[in-house]
């Protein structure tokens, strides 16, 4: 069996064209090698016991990428594909997941001052100055959890874990908050996220954009609530804000299409599920330069289930200072 495994990863995979490699492993060959080098230099790779404990780091990363990139693959499917025992696949996937998830603070991070200026330039060109990011959330479908299953049933009736994310104009993730059950209201997720109390410090004079399920604050701009009496400038503000919120939807689409396990994670361990989602976020940022093209037809089908949740308005009174600031911004936006 080990000879067969060796032949697949040492002889067959290197002969793949770049296109075939990308189709199987969902990232470029250069990205896969880079992740393999990071993994090989980490403590997660060294001192691994068992028959397959000394598999090359790059091979373990390839096995992991193949699993993450194939929507319907179980551990048994991966074991059969690479001719490795299921117990070894379990160890590899758990270990590489943990390694990547723990890179999150290094790879998914808030932009520095020079990066903020570059991001702001793009949003300014797109009609909305002083913006450095967009916030949104999505539901990751999961299997029925072992404990407290009902709390994971969302408004569409399937089990899910919520992911809140901020990304920039390139759909690069700047901040993620993952783990709340599907039934929890979006506003509650934001209230309890690490971002809420640090947003002013992170943004300074800049803003991020969100929909009406988020609170209007000094650094988070949300649309005017349309009760049929909006002024022309307020309508213009809402249109331009909506136009610039494309980045998060694009980001979530790329995440799912690249790492197809995120369409439906069938793992039962909630902690491991959260780590897998974070690992996918890390891989997303690392592989941004791979120029992944979204399959619009495929995504339109998945959007019917995993996107399009009813956006309920944030319940609390809006911040008066923030409301005045929004009015001032709306008055300066070109019609």
N, C-alpha and C positions, 0 to 999 in steps of 0.2 A: 504493500500500500504506500509505503514511504517513497518507493521509487516512482510510483505513478504520480504522487504529489509533486515530487521533484521535477518530473518531466513537464507537468502542466505549468508550473511557475517559472522553471528555469529554461525550458525549451520552447514551449508553445506561446506563452504570453509575450516574450521579447520579439516574436515574429509578427505580432499584431501591428497593423498600421496605426497611426495616431487616431484616426477616426474610430477604428474598431476598439482600441484601448479605451477611448473616451466612452463609447457606448457601454462597455462592460463595467468600467470602474467609476464613471461619472465625473472624473476630473482628468486633467491632462497628465501625461506621463511625467512631466517636470514637477507638477504639484505633488503627485504620488511619491516621487523620489524625495522631495523636500520633507514631506510629512514622515516618510520612513527614516530620514536622517535625524529628525527631531526625536522620534520615538526611540531610535537606537541609542541616542545619547542620554536618554532618561533612565531613571531608576525603575520605571515600570517594565522596561524590557529586560533588564539584567536579573540574574538569579531566578530564572523560571524553571520550576521542577517539571518532571513528567517527560513522556516519550517525545512530545513536540515542543518542549520548553525551549529548545535552542533553534527553533525555526528562525531564519533571518528576519530582521525587523521589517524589511521591505515586503517580505512575503506575508507577514502578519497584517500589515497595513493593507495590502491588496485584498486579502480575505475579508477584512473589515469593510473596505470600500465596496466590494462586491455585495456583501450582505446589505449594507445601508442603501445601495443603489437599486435594489430589486424589490419591488413592492410586495410580492407574494412569497418571498423566500423565508423559510423557517431555518432554524439551526440545522435541522436534518438535511435540508436542501443544500445548504452551504457545505456541510460535511460531505455529501455525495458528490458535489461539484469538484471539490479539491481533494477528495479521497483522504480526509482527515477525520479522526473520531469526533463524535458529537461533544464529548467532554472537553476535548481540546478546542473546538470551536467556541464553546461556552466560555472558556478561560480567555481565549484571544479576544473575543468581542467585549467581554467585561473589562479586560485590561486596557485595550485600546480606547474604549469608550471613556474610561476613567482618566486616562492620560490626556485625551483631547479635551474633555470637559474641564479639567483643571488648568488648561491653557486659556480658558475663556477670558480671564482678567487681563491677559497679555495681548490677546488677539481681538477681542470685542471690547473696545475701549473708546472713551470720549475723545473727540479730536483736540489737538493742541491749538494754539493761537493761529499758527500759519495755516493749518488745515481748516480751521473755522473760516478763515478769510476766503479760501478757495471754494468751500461749499457755499458760502454766502454769495459769492459772485455768480454761481450758477442759478441759485434761486432768484437773485436780483434780475438776471437776464430773463428768467421765466416769469417775471412780473411781480415777485414778492420779495422785497429786500429784507435784510437782517434776519434771515431764517437759516438755521444750520441743521435742521433735521425734522423728521416727521414721525409721530408716534401712532401706533395702532396695535391691534391685538388679533390673534387668530386662535382657532381651536384645533388641536391635534387629536385626531380620532384614536382611541385606544380600545383594547379589549375590556371586558368587565373586570373591574378591580376585585381583589379578594376581600378587602375591607372597605366599609362605608361606600358601597358601590353607587347608591342612589345619589350621593352628592356629586358624582361625576357625570350625571345625565344633564346635558345642556338643553337649551330651548328647542333644539331641533330633534331631540329624542335619542341622541347617541352619546356614548361615553366619550369624554374628552378631557384633556388637560389644556389649560390656557397658556398662551405665550404672548407677552407684551414686549414690543420691540420699538426702538428708535433707530431709524436708518437715515443715511444722507442721500444726496441726489444720485449716487451711483448704486444705491441699494446696499451699501456697506452697513453692516450692523454696528451701531455705536453703543447700544445698551440692550440687554435682554433680561426679562424677569419671567421665570417659568415655574409652573407647578401647581397653580390654583385649580381646583376642580371645575368642571364645565358649568356647574349650576351657579357659581358665584358671579354676582353682577360685575360688569366691567369696571364700574366706578370704584367698587370695593377693591378690585385687583390693583388699580392705580394707587388708592389710598394706602395700601399696605406694601407697595413696592419701595425699593430702596431709592428710586428716582425721585419720588415726591418731595422728600425733605432736602434733596441735594440739587434740585433743578436750578435754583437761582445761582448757586455757586458754580454749577457747570456751564450755564449759559451766559452769565454776565449781562452784557447789553444785547445779546441775541435772543431769538425765540425758536421754539419748535411748534409745529402745527399738529392739531388733532381734530377729531370730530366732536359732536356734541355730547358724546358719552364721557368726555373729559372735562374737568373744570377749567374755566377761563382764569388764568393767572397772569402775573407780570411777565412770565417767560413761556407760557403755553397759550397760543392763540387758537380759539375755536370759532366756528361760524356763528353769525347772528341767528337766533331762532326765528324761523319764518312763520309768522302768524298772519301773513297776508298784508302786512303794513310796512314792509321794508322800503327804505329809500333806495334811490338808484345807486348811491355809493355803497350802501350796505349790501345790496345785491351783487355789486361788482366785487366787493371784498369776498363774499361767499364763493363766487365763481372762481376767482383767482386762488383762493385757499384750496378748493376742491381740485383744481388743476395741478396743484403742487403736492397733493397727497398721494400721487401715483406711486411714489417710491416704495412705500411699505407693501402695497399690493404686489408690485413687481418682485420685491424681495421674497415675500412668502411664496409666490409662484415658483421662483427659482429654487428655493429651498426644497419644495415638495417634488418638483420635477427632477432635480438632481438626485436627491436622497429620498427615493420613493417609499422607503419604510415609513416616512412621515405622513403618508396618506392614511395609514392605519397601523399603528404600532401594537402588535399583539402580545407584547411582553406583559407579565402580570405584576412585576415588581415596580411600584411607582417611582421609587428612588432611581432605579436603573433607567426607567423611561425618561425622567427629567435629565439625567446625564446624557442619554442618547440624543435628545433634542439639543442640548447645549453643545455636544460634540459636532452635530450637524451645523450649528451656527458657526463654530470655529472653522470647520472645513469650508463653509460658505465664504467667509472673509478671506481665508488663505487662497481660495481658488477664484477670486473675483476676476483676475486677469485672463481666465480661461475663455472668456467671451461666450458663455453659455447662451444659446438661443431658446427662448420659451416656445413650446408648442401650444399655440393659442387654442387650437381645437380641443386638444387634450385638457387644457386648463379650464376651458369653458364648461366642460362636463364635470370636473371636480369642484368647480366653484359653486355649483348648485347645492352641494352638501357642506363643504368646509368653509365657504365664505358666505357673505351676504346675511349675517346675523342681524337681527333688528337692532339698530343703534338707539338705545334709550337715552334720553337727555339726562345729563348730570342733574341731580335733584337739588343740590345746595344753591343758595343765592350766590350770584356772581360777585366777584371782588369789584368794588366800585372803582378803585384805582385802575384795575386791569380793564374795566369796561371803558373808562375814559381814554386809556391808552389805545384800545382797539379802535375807538371812534377816530382818534387822531391819525392812526395808521390808515384807516379806511378813507379818510379825507385826502390822503396824499397819493393813493394808488391811481394811476392813470385809467380813465374810463375807456 
